[in-house]
């Protein structure tokens, strides 16, 4: 016991020392010393203040800024894109002279699966940094990757703490895409982020339903316009789950199907679409039994919440272990879900002994639901950087190859040394390694006069 206490004290001492360094880096004197050098690089202006905030938060843990918007509700009589409420919050990494911006958590309206209007949440970032480019300050419509489907994992909430460990019940909040948001703010852009739509009866996120997710992002931009955010110089950014959302927006722009072309008033100029799960069924099969199995509870919970008929089709084939798998995994953020859902053999969770993805692929109503959200039946009409990693261990590279062929564009296939095992690192690391390049590509299409790195 004494040894355990000493190890714990030693660990916290290390954390404290790191946090102290971060706190010093955030002081006005330190900022003045490094400002001239840091301001030359968007990467440094993004990561230095962000790291300082994260490390100081370890020393003095922050409290999540819950805006108190409550559950998703139907909004009868409203149309999508109406701003309901906005409240100011402090986002990590945007509170220094080298990268200054504001954040507001917003509640707004969007259109759900059945055409009914419902509430949704998100965040709006306003840059205080100069825009060194042509035209008005750009706005980036930012579709986040999977951070977890519970409300406390929402990007608009997680941004206020960055990293946070919870013990009872166990969970780990990680705003891992905050550096990407902050990079655009450092470049002088405003950024609009959606938390994704939820089903009002259960408040469950409609995970990877790309069509309604794209609508939620479009309506988030419309709602942000009520706060003074511009929409004429608009770019799209999305990775993983967010890549699927951006892909759906791109296809919606050119669709002649009834109920599509949802936001003709918004005309994005360019898009970065990274590792999109364009075929969710194939993605779930690909990840089954690996660390990527963490996504399966999110997907199952979202599918069953979207329609009682789908729940009635799936539930009889799930045993008690399977029901517990969905309940425990979907109640946590991504990292927090790993002990409950990663590397699980899902054939032990069904009544017929089939893996869960294989089971879903044999249920007609479920297949129809997933098919409606599949990407690749439309086209793109604006410059689009579609990229994927050859060794991705979450989203199969083959689905991106197929999507590029369907769209008639070139896929930027990225080859990196495969890291040991299927541990999600092969999914995430290419994203962050190429983040400056991809962001600068988008900024150039929005009128940037220079390319910092």
C-alpha positions as CSV (number, residue, x, y, z in Angstrom):
1,X,0.0,0.0,0.0
2,X,2.8,2.4,0.9
3,X,4.6,1.7,-2.4
4,X,1.4,2.3,-4.2
5,X,0.9,5.7,-2.5
6,X,4.5,6.6,-3.3
7,X,4.0,5.7,-7.0
8,X,0.8,7.8,-7.0
9,X,2.6,10.7,-5.4
10,X,5.4,10.4,-7.9
11,X,3.0,10.4,-10.8
12,X,1.2,13.5,-9.6
13,X,4.5,15.2,-9.0
14,X,5.4,14.6,-12.6
15,X,2.0,15.8,-13.7
16,X,2.4,18.8,-11.5
17,X,5.8,19.7,-12.9
18,X,4.5,19.5,-16.4
19,X,1.5,21.5,-15.5
20,X,3.7,24.1,-13.9
21,X,5.7,24.4,-17.1
22,X,2.5,24.8,-19.0
23,X,1.3,27.5,-16.6
24,X,4.6,29.4,-17.0
25,X,4.3,29.2,-20.8
26,X,0.9,30.8,-20.5
27,X,2.1,33.8,-18.5
28,X,2.3,37.3,-20.2
29,X,6.1,37.5,-19.8
30,X,6.7,34.1,-21.4
31,X,4.3,35.0,-24.2
32,X,6.1,38.2,-24.9
33,X,9.5,36.4,-25.0
34,X,8.3,33.8,-27.6
35,X,5.7,35.7,-29.5
36,X,7.8,37.0,-32.4
37,X,9.1,33.5,-33.1
38,X,5.8,31.6,-32.5
39,X,3.8,34.0,-34.6
40,X,5.7,32.8,-37.7
41,X,4.3,29.3,-37.5
42,X,0.7,28.3,-37.3
43,X,1.7,24.9,-35.9
44,X,3.5,26.5,-33.0
45,X,0.8,29.1,-32.5
46,X,-1.7,26.2,-32.3
47,X,0.1,23.7,-30.1
48,X,2.1,25.8,-27.6
49,X,-0.9,27.6,-26.0
50,X,-3.0,24.4,-26.3
51,X,-0.3,22.3,-24.5
52,X,0.0,25.0,-21.8
53,X,-3.7,24.9,-21.2
54,X,-3.8,21.1,-21.1
55,X,-0.9,20.8,-18.7
56,X,-2.1,23.5,-16.4
57,X,-5.4,21.7,-16.4
58,X,-3.7,18.6,-15.0
59,X,-2.5,20.6,-12.0
60,X,-5.8,22.3,-11.4
61,X,-8.5,20.1,-13.1
62,X,-11.2,22.1,-14.9
63,X,-14.9,21.7,-14.6
64,X,-16.8,20.8,-17.7
65,X,-18.8,23.9,-18.9
66,X,-22.2,22.4,-19.4
67,X,-24.4,25.0,-21.0
68,X,-27.5,23.4,-19.5
69,X,-29.3,23.0,-22.8
70,X,-30.9,19.8,-21.7
71,X,-32.2,17.0,-23.8
72,X,-32.8,17.1,-27.5
73,X,-36.4,18.2,-28.1
74,X,-38.8,18.5,-31.1
75,X,-39.2,22.1,-32.2
76,X,-42.6,22.3,-33.8
77,X,-43.2,25.4,-35.9
78,X,-39.5,26.0,-36.4
79,X,-37.3,25.6,-39.4
80,X,-33.7,24.3,-39.5
81,X,-31.0,26.8,-38.7
82,X,-32.7,28.8,-36.1
83,X,-30.5,29.9,-33.2
84,X,-32.2,29.1,-29.9
85,X,-29.5,30.0,-27.4
86,X,-25.8,30.8,-27.1
87,X,-23.5,30.9,-24.1
88,X,-19.9,31.9,-23.8
89,X,-17.3,29.3,-22.7
90,X,-13.5,29.0,-22.4
91,X,-11.9,26.7,-25.0
92,X,-8.4,25.4,-24.4
93,X,-5.6,27.0,-26.4
94,X,-7.4,30.2,-27.5
95,X,-6.5,32.4,-24.6
96,X,-3.1,33.8,-25.4
97,X,-1.6,36.6,-27.5
98,X,-0.3,34.1,-30.1
99,X,-3.7,32.5,-30.7
100,X,-6.7,34.4,-29.5
101,X,-10.3,33.4,-30.1
102,X,-13.7,33.1,-28.4
103,X,-16.0,30.2,-28.1
104,X,-19.8,30.0,-27.8
105,X,-21.8,26.8,-27.1
106,X,-25.0,27.0,-29.1
107,X,-28.4,25.3,-29.3
108,X,-30.1,25.5,-32.7
109,X,-32.7,23.6,-34.8
110,X,-32.1,21.0,-37.5
111,X,-34.1,18.5,-39.4
112,X,-34.2,14.9,-38.2
113,X,-34.7,11.5,-39.9
114,X,-38.5,11.9,-40.4
115,X,-38.4,15.5,-41.5
116,X,-39.4,16.8,-38.0
117,X,-37.5,19.7,-36.7
118,X,-35.5,19.1,-33.5
119,X,-32.9,20.8,-31.4
120,X,-29.2,20.2,-31.7
121,X,-26.1,21.6,-30.1
122,X,-22.7,22.7,-31.3
123,X,-20.0,25.4,-30.9
124,X,-19.0,28.6,-32.7
125,X,-15.4,29.9,-32.6
126,X,-14.6,33.5,-33.5
127,X,-11.0,34.2,-34.4
128,X,-9.4,37.4,-33.0
129,X,-6.4,36.8,-35.3
130,X,-6.0,38.6,-38.6
131,X,-7.1,36.9,-41.8
132,X,-4.2,37.3,-44.2
133,X,-6.0,36.5,-47.4
134,X,-8.5,37.6,-50.0
135,X,-12.1,38.3,-49.3
136,X,-13.9,38.0,-46.0
137,X,-12.7,36.0,-43.0
138,X,-13.4,32.3,-43.9
139,X,-15.7,30.1,-42.0
140,X,-14.8,26.4,-41.6
141,X,-17.8,24.0,-41.2
142,X,-16.1,21.4,-39.0
143,X,-17.5,17.9,-38.7
144,X,-15.8,16.2,-35.8
145,X,-14.6,12.6,-35.7
146,X,-16.0,10.1,-33.1
147,X,-15.5,11.4,-29.6
148,X,-18.2,9.4,-28.0
149,X,-22.0,9.6,-28.1
150,X,-22.9,10.7,-24.4
151,X,-23.6,14.4,-24.0
152,X,-20.5,15.0,-21.9
153,X,-18.3,13.8,-24.8
154,X,-19.8,16.4,-27.1
155,X,-17.0,18.5,-28.7
156,X,-18.7,21.7,-27.5
157,X,-18.4,20.4,-23.9
158,X,-15.1,18.5,-24.1
159,X,-13.4,21.6,-25.5
160,X,-13.7,23.3,-22.1
161,X,-11.5,20.6,-20.4
162,X,-9.4,19.0,-23.1
163,X,-8.6,15.8,-21.2
164,X,-10.4,14.6,-18.1
165,X,-10.4,11.2,-16.3
166,X,-13.5,10.2,-14.5
167,X,-13.4,7.4,-11.9
168,X,-17.0,6.7,-11.0
169,X,-18.2,5.7,-13.5
170,X,-15.0,5.2,-15.4
171,X,-14.6,7.4,-18.4
172,X,-12.0,9.6,-20.2
173,X,-12.9,12.7,-22.1
174,X,-10.6,13.7,-24.9
175,X,-11.0,16.7,-27.1
176,X,-8.5,15.3,-29.5
177,X,-9.5,17.4,-32.5
178,X,-9.2,20.7,-30.7
179,X,-5.7,21.3,-32.2
180,X,-7.3,21.2,-35.7
181,X,-10.0,23.7,-34.7
182,X,-7.4,25.9,-33.1
183,X,-5.2,25.8,-36.2
184,X,-7.9,27.4,-38.3
185,X,-8.6,30.0,-35.5
186,X,-4.8,30.8,-35.6
187,X,-5.1,31.3,-39.3
188,X,-7.8,33.9,-38.8
189,X,-10.9,31.7,-39.6
190,X,-14.1,31.3,-37.7
191,X,-15.2,27.7,-37.1
192,X,-18.6,26.1,-36.6
193,X,-18.7,22.6,-35.0
194,X,-21.7,20.4,-34.7
195,X,-22.3,17.9,-31.8
196,X,-24.4,15.8,-34.2
197,X,-28.2,15.2,-34.0
198,X,-29.9,13.0,-31.4
199,X,-33.2,11.1,-31.3
200,X,-35.4,13.1,-28.9
201,X,-37.2,10.2,-27.2
202,X,-33.9,8.6,-25.9
203,X,-31.4,11.5,-26.5
204,X,-29.2,9.0,-28.3
205,X,-26.9,10.3,-31.0
206,X,-27.7,9.1,-34.5
207,X,-24.2,7.9,-34.9
208,X,-22.8,7.9,-38.5
209,X,-26.2,8.7,-40.1
210,X,-24.3,10.9,-42.6
211,X,-27.4,12.5,-44.1
212,X,-28.9,13.9,-40.9
213,X,-25.4,14.7,-39.6
214,X,-24.7,16.8,-42.7
215,X,-28.0,18.6,-42.2
216,X,-27.0,19.4,-38.6
217,X,-23.7,20.8,-39.8
218,X,-25.4,23.0,-42.4
219,X,-27.9,24.2,-39.9
220,X,-25.1,24.9,-37.4
221,X,-23.6,27.3,-40.0
222,X,-26.9,28.9,-40.6
223,X,-27.4,29.4,-36.8
224,X,-23.9,30.8,-36.5
225,X,-24.8,33.4,-39.1
226,X,-27.2,34.9,-36.5
227,X,-24.0,35.5,-34.4
228,X,-22.3,37.4,-37.2
229,X,-20.4,34.5,-38.7
230,X,-19.9,34.8,-42.4
231,X,-21.1,32.2,-44.9
232,X,-19.8,33.5,-48.3
233,X,-16.2,32.1,-47.8
234,X,-17.0,28.7,-46.6
235,X,-14.9,25.6,-46.3
236,X,-15.7,22.0,-45.1
237,X,-13.5,19.9,-42.9
238,X,-14.1,16.4,-41.6
239,X,-12.2,13.3,-40.6
240,X,-13.6,9.8,-39.9
241,X,-17.2,10.2,-38.7
242,X,-16.8,13.8,-39.7
243,X,-15.5,12.8,-43.1
244,X,-18.7,10.9,-43.7
245,X,-20.6,14.1,-42.8
246,X,-18.7,16.2,-45.2
247,X,-19.1,13.6,-47.9
248,X,-22.9,13.6,-47.4
249,X,-22.9,17.4,-47.6
250,X,-21.0,17.3,-50.9
251,X,-23.4,14.8,-52.4
252,X,-26.4,16.7,-51.1
253,X,-25.2,19.8,-53.0
254,X,-25.7,18.1,-56.3
255,X,-28.7,15.9,-55.5
256,X,-32.0,16.2,-57.4
257,X,-33.7,13.7,-55.1
258,X,-36.8,15.0,-53.2
259,X,-35.8,16.4,-49.9
260,X,-32.1,16.7,-50.8
261,X,-30.1,19.9,-51.7
262,X,-31.0,20.8,-48.2
263,X,-29.1,24.1,-48.0
264,X,-28.9,25.8,-51.4
265,X,-28.2,29.1,-49.5
266,X,-24.8,27.7,-48.5
267,X,-22.1,27.3,-51.1
268,X,-18.9,25.8,-49.8
269,X,-15.8,26.6,-51.9
270,X,-13.7,23.5,-51.0
271,X,-13.6,20.5,-48.8
272,X,-11.2,18.2,-46.9
273,X,-12.7,14.8,-46.5
274,X,-10.6,12.3,-44.5
275,X,-11.1,8.6,-44.0
276,X,-14.9,8.7,-44.4
277,X,-16.8,5.6,-43.3
278,X,-18.7,5.8,-46.6
279,X,-20.0,2.2,-46.1
280,X,-20.7,1.8,-42.4
281,X,-21.5,-1.9,-42.7
282,X,-18.1,-2.6,-44.2
283,X,-16.5,-0.4,-41.6
284,X,-18.2,-2.3,-38.7
285,X,-17.1,-5.7,-40.2
286,X,-13.6,-4.5,-40.7
287,X,-13.2,-3.4,-37.1
288,X,-14.9,-6.4,-35.4
289,X,-12.7,-8.0,-32.9
290,X,-10.1,-5.2,-32.9
291,X,-9.8,-2.0,-30.9
292,X,-12.1,-0.4,-33.5
293,X,-15.0,-2.6,-32.0
294,X,-15.5,0.4,-29.7
295,X,-17.6,2.0,-32.6
296,X,-20.1,-0.9,-32.6
297,X,-22.0,0.1,-29.5
298,X,-22.3,3.6,-30.8
299,X,-23.6,2.4,-34.1
300,X,-26.1,-0.1,-32.6
301,X,-27.5,2.3,-30.1
302,X,-28.0,4.9,-32.9
303,X,-29.6,2.4,-35.2
304,X,-32.0,1.1,-32.6
305,X,-32.9,4.6,-31.3
306,X,-33.7,5.8,-34.8
307,X,-36.7,3.6,-35.4
308,X,-38.6,1.2,-33.1
309,X,-38.9,-1.2,-36.0
310,X,-35.2,-1.5,-36.2
311,X,-34.9,-2.1,-32.5
312,X,-37.5,-4.8,-32.7
313,X,-35.6,-6.4,-35.6
314,X,-32.2,-6.4,-33.8
315,X,-33.0,-7.0,-30.1
316,X,-34.3,-10.6,-30.3
317,X,-30.9,-11.7,-31.7
318,X,-28.9,-10.1,-28.9
319,X,-28.2,-12.0,-25.7
320,X,-27.6,-10.5,-22.3
321,X,-23.9,-10.1,-23.0
322,X,-24.7,-8.2,-26.2
323,X,-27.1,-5.9,-24.5
324,X,-24.6,-5.1,-21.8
325,X,-21.9,-4.5,-24.5
326,X,-24.1,-1.9,-26.2
327,X,-25.2,-0.2,-22.9
328,X,-21.7,0.0,-21.4
329,X,-19.9,1.0,-24.5
330,X,-22.3,3.6,-25.7
331,X,-22.4,5.3,-22.3
332,X,-18.8,6.4,-22.5
333,X,-16.4,8.5,-24.6
334,X,-14.1,6.8,-27.0
335,X,-11.1,6.2,-24.7
336,X,-13.3,5.4,-21.8
337,X,-15.2,2.8,-23.8
338,X,-12.1,0.8,-24.6
339,X,-12.2,-1.5,-21.5
340,X,-15.8,-2.3,-22.3
341,X,-15.9,-2.7,-26.0
342,X,-12.5,-2.9,-27.7
343,X,-11.1,-6.2,-28.9
344,X,-14.4,-8.0,-28.1
345,X,-15.5,-11.1,-29.9
346,X,-19.0,-10.2,-30.8
347,X,-20.1,-13.7,-31.9
348,X,-20.6,-14.4,-28.2
349,X,-23.1,-11.6,-28.0
350,X,-25.8,-13.0,-30.3
351,X,-28.3,-15.7,-29.9
352,X,-27.2,-17.5,-33.1
353,X,-23.4,-17.2,-32.6
354,X,-22.8,-14.8,-35.5
355,X,-20.7,-11.7,-35.1
356,X,-22.8,-8.6,-34.7
357,X,-21.9,-7.0,-38.0
358,X,-22.6,-10.2,-39.9
359,X,-26.0,-10.4,-38.1
360,X,-26.9,-6.8,-39.0
361,X,-26.1,-7.5,-42.7
362,X,-28.8,-10.2,-42.7
363,X,-31.6,-8.0,-41.2
364,X,-33.5,-6.4,-44.1
365,X,-34.8,-3.2,-42.4
366,X,-31.3,-2.6,-40.8
367,X,-29.6,-3.1,-44.2
368,X,-32.1,-0.6,-45.8
369,X,-31.4,2.0,-43.1
370,X,-27.6,1.7,-43.5
371,X,-27.9,1.8,-47.3
372,X,-29.8,5.1,-47.2
373,X,-26.8,6.6,-45.4
374,X,-24.2,5.1,-47.7
375,X,-21.9,7.5,-49.5
376,X,-21.0,7.1,-53.2
377,X,-24.2,7.4,-55.1
378,X,-23.7,11.1,-55.8
379,X,-21.0,13.4,-57.1
380,X,-18.9,16.4,-56.0
381,X,-18.7,19.7,-57.7
382,X,-16.1,21.7,-55.7
383,X,-12.4,21.1,-55.1
384,X,-12.2,18.1,-52.7
385,X,-9.2,16.6,-51.0
386,X,-10.3,13.1,-50.3
387,X,-7.7,11.2,-48.4
388,X,-7.3,7.8,-46.7
389,X,-4.5,5.8,-45.1
390,X,-3.5,2.5,-46.7
391,X,-2.9,1.0,-43.2
392,X,-6.0,2.5,-41.5
393,X,-7.2,0.1,-38.8
394,X,-10.6,1.7,-38.3
395,X,-12.0,2.6,-41.7
396,X,-11.0,0.2,-44.5
397,X,-8.9,1.9,-47.2
398,X,-10.8,-0.1,-49.9
399,X,-14.0,1.9,-49.2
400,X,-12.2,5.2,-49.8
401,X,-10.8,3.7,-53.1
402,X,-14.4,2.9,-54.1
403,X,-15.7,6.3,-53.1
404,X,-13.0,8.1,-55.2
405,X,-14.0,5.9,-58.1
406,X,-17.7,6.7,-57.6
407,X,-16.9,10.4,-57.4
408,X,-14.5,10.4,-60.3
409,X,-11.7,12.1,-58.3
410,X,-8.2,11.2,-57.2
411,X,-7.8,9.6,-53.8
412,X,-4.8,10.8,-51.8
413,X,-3.7,7.4,-50.4
414,X,-1.2,7.9,-47.6
415,X,1.3,5.2,-46.9
416,X,2.9,5.1,-43.5
417,X,4.7,2.4,-41.6
418,X,2.1,0.2,-39.9
419,X,2.3,0.4,-36.2
420,X,2.0,-2.8,-34.2
421,X,-1.5,-4.2,-33.9
422,X,-4.9,-2.8,-34.8
423,X,-4.9,-0.1,-32.1
424,X,-6.5,3.0,-33.8
425,X,-3.1,4.7,-34.0
426,X,-2.9,3.8,-37.7
427,X,-6.2,5.7,-38.1
428,X,-5.3,8.8,-36.1
429,X,-1.6,9.4,-36.7
430,X,-1.9,10.1,-40.5
431,X,-4.6,12.7,-39.6
432,X,-2.3,14.7,-37.3
433,X,0.8,14.2,-39.4
434,X,-0.8,15.8,-42.4
435,X,-3.0,18.3,-40.6
436,X,-1.0,21.4,-41.5
437,X,-0.8,20.3,-45.1
438,X,-4.5,19.6,-45.4
439,X,-5.5,22.7,-43.5
440,X,-3.3,24.9,-45.7
441,X,-4.7,23.3,-48.8
442,X,-8.2,24.3,-47.7
443,X,-7.0,27.8,-46.6
444,X,-5.5,28.3,-50.1
445,X,-8.8,27.6,-51.7
446,X,-10.4,30.1,-49.4
447,X,-8.0,32.9,-50.5
448,X,-5.0,32.5,-48.2
449,X,-2.1,34.6,-49.4
450,X,0.5,32.5,-47.6
451,X,1.1,28.9,-46.4
452,X,2.4,28.8,-42.9
453,X,3.4,25.5,-41.3
